[in-house]
Amino acid sequence: MARSRAAASPLVLWVAFASLYAPLFGAFGAEVPYLPAYLLGIGLSTQQIGFVLAAATLAQSVFAPLTGMVADRVGKRLVLACAAAASGAGMALYGVTSGFAAALVVAVTVAIATAALSPLADALAVPTLGKSGAYGRVRAFGSAGFIAGSFASGALIEHGGLASIIPLAAVLFVVAAAPLPFLPAIPRADREAARGGLFMLLRSRPYLYVLCVSALAIGSHAMVDNFAVISWRAGAVSGTTVAILLALAVGSELVVFTLLGPPLVRRYGASACICIGAMAGCGRWIMFAESRALWVIGASQALHGLTFALTHLACMRVIAEVVPRKVAGTALALYGTISSGLASAAISLVAGSLYATFGERAFWLAAALSAAAIPFALRLDRYAVPSETVT
């Protein structure tokens, strides 16, 4: 494995990263949309399910940065392989789990195991593929994998019930470790650097600006994740149409990751692209807030590629430029914790009460959060990076 970086051709690296992202996100697609229904089926109440999922989110938020720091010290590929295997084993435990206490233990175990899977994959991909402009394209395999995993679970449920999602997700997590021997070994941080990596990151202004952007612009997506389908169903949107709307968002994400995003970031830079994504977010969430017309909903979903994928690509560019490769695991784990963990959880708590009171008008909160990201994006302009760095 130590020689993989020198020996691997660009094509081998590209295929290896695609083979990592596709099953990894396929596993998430297979279990995340259906796990609450599975927990309901094994006897948990809705209140217990909410507690279990909240505990899992908290565990991920705590352990993702810790796992990233360990990976920087002992090796990202090794930790990623162990985490993928543990995730598969943890998912398999759901198959023999019943009752609230057991489900809580398994959910927290799986959350800890999966906490840094995506950040560590990015920690390997961003430094390696940045200059070739291939990161967005291989990351798109993750989006495609999520769709495929979700549809595969849906098909299996039709024949084998909700329990069939468990072995599918477990196998996909394990399969994600298969290409790791073909991926480059990122230099490890020594003990002192690993220990001080987090403090060094928290003293880096551009990195802190990226964290603020991720918390606000990317975190605002918690609104649509939690309440879009509820809103659509209340508006008599059919199940088939809901599926099409969700697929439209991921399809736009794929287009930006593979075609539009890389040249936009190269041409205009990270700061401008984050501003574009944030302004698109303002428009998208206002459309959600003010109209239930199907064509408006469809147009807002088509903006997902800008609001998420372009913003994410631009953030990856800044991180790749300002963060030393030896502590990339910590940096990306903390980035994921902020955008997908703590910020999303906090926004969800506030948004739940707002949605109960104001309905779709609660999406104005998401619009305000996206707008609040723009000043931080503008401050990144002073840390402009070379146009060929990362996309």
C-alpha positions in Angstrom: 0.0 0.0 0.0 2.9 2.4 0.7 3.8 2.3 -3.0 0.4 2.9 -4.4 0.7 6.6 -4.9 3.8 6.3 -7.0 2.6 3.3 -9.0 -1.0 4.2 -9.7 -1.8 5.8 -13.0 -4.4 8.7 -13.1 -6.9 6.3 -14.6 -6.4 3.8 -11.8 -6.8 6.5 -9.2 -9.9 7.8 -10.8 -11.5 4.4 -10.9 -10.4 3.6 -7.4 -11.9 6.8 -6.0 -15.1 6.2 -7.9 -15.2 2.7 -6.5 -14.9 4.1 -3.0 -17.5 6.8 -3.3 -20.2 4.8 -5.1 -20.7 1.9 -2.5 -20.0 4.2 0.4 -22.8 6.6 -0.4 -24.8 3.7 -1.8 -24.8 2.3 1.7 -26.1 5.6 3.1 -28.8 5.7 0.4 -29.8 2.1 1.2 -30.4 2.8 4.9 -30.9 6.4 5.8 -34.3 7.0 4.1 -35.7 3.8 5.5 -34.2 3.3 8.9 -36.9 5.2 10.8 -39.5 3.0 9.3 -37.4 -0.1 10.1 -37.1 1.0 13.7 -40.9 1.5 13.9 -41.3 -2.0 12.5 -39.2 -3.6 15.3 -41.4 -2.0 18.0 -40.0 1.5 18.7 -42.5 4.4 19.2 -42.1 7.6 17.2 -40.7 9.3 20.3 -38.2 6.5 20.8 -37.1 6.7 17.2 -36.6 10.5 17.5 -34.4 9.9 20.6 -32.4 7.2 18.9 -31.7 9.3 15.8 -30.8 12.3 17.9 -28.4 10.3 20.0 -26.8 8.9 16.8 -26.4 12.5 15.4 -24.8 13.6 18.7 -22.4 10.6 18.6 -21.4 11.4 15.1 -20.8 15.1 15.9 -18.5 14.1 18.8 -16.6 11.3 17.2 -16.1 12.6 13.6 -13.4 15.1 14.6 -11.8 12.6 17.0 -11.7 9.9 14.3 -10.2 12.5 11.9 -7.4 13.2 14.4 -6.7 9.5 14.8 -6.6 9.1 11.1 -4.1 11.9 10.6 -1.9 10.2 13.2 -2.0 6.5 12.2 -3.0 6.7 8.5 -6.2 7.7 6.7 -6.6 4.5 4.6 -6.2 2.3 7.7 -8.8 4.1 9.7 -11.1 4.3 6.8 -10.8 0.6 6.2 -11.5 -0.2 9.9 -14.4 2.2 10.0 -16.0 0.7 6.9 -15.7 -2.8 8.3 -17.1 -1.7 11.6 -20.0 0.1 9.9 -20.9 -3.1 8.0 -20.7 -5.1 11.2 -22.8 -2.5 13.1 -25.5 -2.5 10.4 -25.7 -6.3 10.5 -26.5 -6.0 14.3 -29.7 -4.3 13.4 -30.9 -7.6 12.0 -30.9 -9.2 15.4 -32.0 -6.1 17.4 -35.4 -5.6 19.0 -36.5 -3.1 21.6 -35.5 0.5 22.4 -32.4 -0.1 24.5 -30.8 -2.5 22.0 -31.7 -0.2 19.1 -30.2 2.8 20.9 -26.9 0.9 21.5 -26.7 -0.3 17.9 -27.6 3.1 16.4 -24.9 4.9 18.5 -22.4 2.2 17.5 -23.1 2.6 13.8 -23.0 6.4 14.2 -19.5 6.3 15.7 -18.3 3.9 13.0 -19.7 5.9 10.1 -18.9 9.3 11.6 -15.8 10.0 9.5 -16.3 7.8 6.5 -17.2 10.6 4.1 -14.7 13.1 5.5 -11.9 10.6 5.3 -12.8 9.7 1.7 -12.6 13.4 0.9 -9.3 13.7 2.9 -7.8 11.1 0.5 -9.5 12.5 -2.7 -9.1 16.3 -2.4 -5.2 16.4 -2.0 -4.8 13.8 -4.7 -7.3 14.8 -7.4 -7.4 18.5 -6.9 -4.9 19.6 -9.5 -6.3 17.3 -12.1 -9.8 18.8 -11.6 -11.2 15.3 -11.1 -12.5 15.6 -7.5 -16.0 16.8 -8.5 -16.4 14.1 -11.1 -15.4 11.2 -8.7 -17.5 12.7 -5.9 -20.5 12.6 -8.3 -20.3 8.8 -8.1 -21.2 9.2 -4.5 -24.4 11.1 -5.4 -25.2 8.5 -8.1 -24.5 5.7 -5.5 -26.9 7.3 -3.0 -29.7 7.2 -5.6 -28.9 3.7 -6.6 -28.8 2.5 -3.0 -32.1 4.2 -2.3 -33.8 2.7 -5.3 -32.3 -0.7 -4.6 -33.6 -0.7 -1.0 -37.0 0.4 -2.3 -37.1 -2.6 -4.7 -35.9 -5.0 -2.1 -38.5 -3.8 0.4 -41.3 -4.6 -2.1 -40.2 -8.3 -2.0 -38.5 -8.8 1.3 -39.8 -6.1 3.6 -37.9 -3.4 5.5 -35.5 -6.0 7.0 -33.9 -6.4 3.6 -32.2 -2.9 3.8 -29.9 -4.2 6.6 -27.8 -6.7 4.7 -27.7 -4.4 1.6 -26.3 -1.5 3.6 -23.9 -3.7 5.5 -22.4 -5.3 2.4 -22.0 -1.9 0.7 -20.1 -0.4 3.7 -17.7 -3.3 3.5 -17.3 -3.2 -0.2 -16.3 0.5 0.1 -13.0 -0.6 1.6 -12.0 -2.7 -1.4 -10.3 0.0 -3.5 -8.3 1.4 -0.6 -5.1 -0.4 -1.4 -5.1 1.4 -4.8 -5.4 4.9 -3.2 -2.4 7.1 -2.3 -1.1 7.2 1.2 -1.3 10.7 2.5 1.7 11.6 4.8 0.9 11.1 8.5 1.1 13.8 11.0 3.6 13.2 13.8 2.3 13.0 17.4 2.8 16.7 18.1 1.3 17.8 14.8 -1.7 15.6 15.2 -2.3 16.8 18.7 -2.0 20.4 17.7 -3.8 20.0 14.4 -7.2 21.0 15.7 -5.9 24.1 17.5 -4.0 25.1 14.3 -7.2 24.8 12.3 -9.1 26.9 14.7 -6.5 29.6 14.3 -6.8 29.6 10.5 -9.2 32.4 9.4 -10.0 31.1 6.0 -10.7 27.7 7.4 -13.0 29.3 10.1 -14.8 31.2 7.3 -15.4 27.9 5.5 -16.9 26.4 8.7 -19.2 29.4 8.9 -20.2 29.0 5.3 -20.9 25.3 5.8 -22.9 25.9 8.9 -25.1 28.5 7.2 -25.3 27.8 3.5 -25.0 24.0 3.6 -26.7 23.7 7.1 -29.8 25.5 5.7 -30.5 22.3 3.7 -31.8 20.8 6.9 -35.0 22.6 6.3 -35.7 20.9 3.0 -34.4 17.5 4.3 -36.8 17.6 7.1 -39.9 19.4 5.8 -40.0 19.4 2.0 -41.7 16.0 1.6 -44.1 16.8 4.5 -45.0 20.0 2.7 -45.4 18.4 -0.7 -47.6 15.6 0.6 -49.8 18.1 2.4 -50.2 19.8 -0.9 -51.4 16.5 -2.5 -48.3 15.8 -4.4 -48.3 12.2 -5.4 -45.6 9.7 -4.2 -44.3 9.3 -7.7 -44.0 13.0 -8.2 -42.2 13.3 -4.8 -39.7 10.7 -6.0 -39.2 12.7 -9.3 -38.6 15.9 -7.3 -36.0 14.3 -5.1 -34.3 12.7 -8.1 -34.3 16.1 -9.8 -32.3 17.6 -7.0 -29.7 14.9 -7.0 -29.6 15.0 -10.8 -28.7 18.7 -10.7 -26.1 17.9 -8.1 -24.5 15.3 -10.5 -24.5 17.9 -13.3 -22.7 20.5 -11.2 -20.2 17.9 -9.7 -19.3 16.6 -13.2 -19.8 19.4 -15.7 -20.5 22.9 -14.4 -18.8 23.1 -11.0 -15.2 22.4 -11.8 -14.9 25.0 -14.6 -16.8 27.6 -12.5 -14.5 27.2 -9.6 -11.5 27.3 -11.8 -12.7 30.4 -13.6 -14.2 32.5 -10.8 -12.6 31.1 -7.6 -14.0 29.8 -4.4 -15.3 33.0 -2.9 -17.4 33.9 -6.0 -18.8 30.4 -6.3 -19.8 30.3 -2.6 -21.6 33.6 -3.2 -23.4 32.1 -6.2 -24.4 29.1 -4.2 -25.6 31.2 -1.3 -27.6 33.6 -3.5 -29.2 30.5 -5.3 -30.0 29.3 -1.8 -31.8 32.5 -1.0 -33.9 32.2 -4.1 -34.5 28.5 -3.6 -35.8 28.8 -0.1 -38.0 31.8 -0.9 -39.6 29.8 -3.7 -40.3 27.0 -1.1 -41.7 29.6 1.3 -44.0 31.4 -1.1 -45.4 28.9 -3.6 -46.7 25.4 -3.8 -47.0 25.4 -7.6 -45.4 22.2 -8.9 -43.3 24.1 -11.6 -41.9 26.3 -8.9 -41.1 23.4 -6.6 -39.4 21.7 -9.6 -37.4 24.8 -10.4 -36.3 25.1 -6.8 -35.1 21.5 -6.7 -33.1 22.1 -9.9 -31.1 24.7 -7.9 -29.8 22.1 -5.6 -26.7 21.7 -7.7 -25.8 25.3 -7.0 -26.9 25.5 -3.4 -25.1 22.3 -2.3 -22.7 20.9 -4.9 -21.1 24.2 -6.0 -20.8 25.4 -2.5 -19.2 22.1 -1.4 -16.7 22.2 -4.3 -15.7 25.7 -3.5 -15.2 24.9 0.2 -13.1 21.8 -0.7 -10.9 24.1 -2.8 -10.2 26.5 0.1 -9.6 23.6 2.5 -7.1 21.9 0.1 -5.2 25.2 -0.2 -5.0 26.4 3.4 -5.0 23.1 5.3 -1.8 21.0 5.5 -2.4 17.5 4.0 -1.2 15.8 7.2 -4.2 17.2 9.1 -6.7 17.0 6.3 -8.6 14.2 8.1 -9.3 16.4 11.1 -10.2 19.4 8.9 -12.7 17.5 6.8 -14.2 15.6 9.7 -14.8 18.9 11.5 -16.2 20.4 8.3 -18.7 17.5 8.0 -19.5 17.7 11.7 -20.4 21.4 11.4 -22.4 21.3 8.2 -24.1 18.0 8.5 -24.1 17.5 12.2 -24.3 20.3 14.7 -25.6 23.1 12.4 -28.2 20.8 10.8 -29.4 19.6 14.3 -29.7 23.1 15.7 -31.5 24.3 12.6 -33.9 21.4 12.7 -34.8 22.1 16.3 -35.7 25.7 15.6 -37.3 24.9 12.2 -39.6 22.3 13.7 -41.3 24.9 15.9 -41.3 27.5 13.1 -42.9 25.0 10.6 -45.6 24.1 13.1 -46.5 27.7 13.5 -45.9 29.3 10.1 -45.9 26.3 7.7 -44.0 26.8 4.5 -43.1 30.4 5.5 -40.6 28.8 7.9 -38.3 28.4 4.8 -37.6 32.1 5.1 -35.2 31.0 7.9 -33.2 28.9 5.4 -33.1 31.9 3.1 -31.8 34.1 5.9 -29.1 31.6 6.7 -28.0 31.4 3.1 -27.8 35.2 3.0 -25.8 35.2 6.2 -23.1 33.0 4.5 -22.3 35.7 1.9 -20.2 38.0 4.1 -18.0 35.1 5.1 -17.6 34.0 1.5 -16.6 37.6 0.5 -13.9 37.5 3.2 -12.4 34.4 1.5 -11.7 36.5 -1.5 -8.6 37.9 0.2 -7.3 34.3 0.4 -7.6 33.7 -3.3 -6.0 30.5 -4.5 -4.5 29.5 -7.8 -7.2 28.7 -10.4 -6.0 25.1 -10.9 -6.0 24.1 -7.3 -9.0 22.0 -6.4 -12.2 21.1 -8.2 
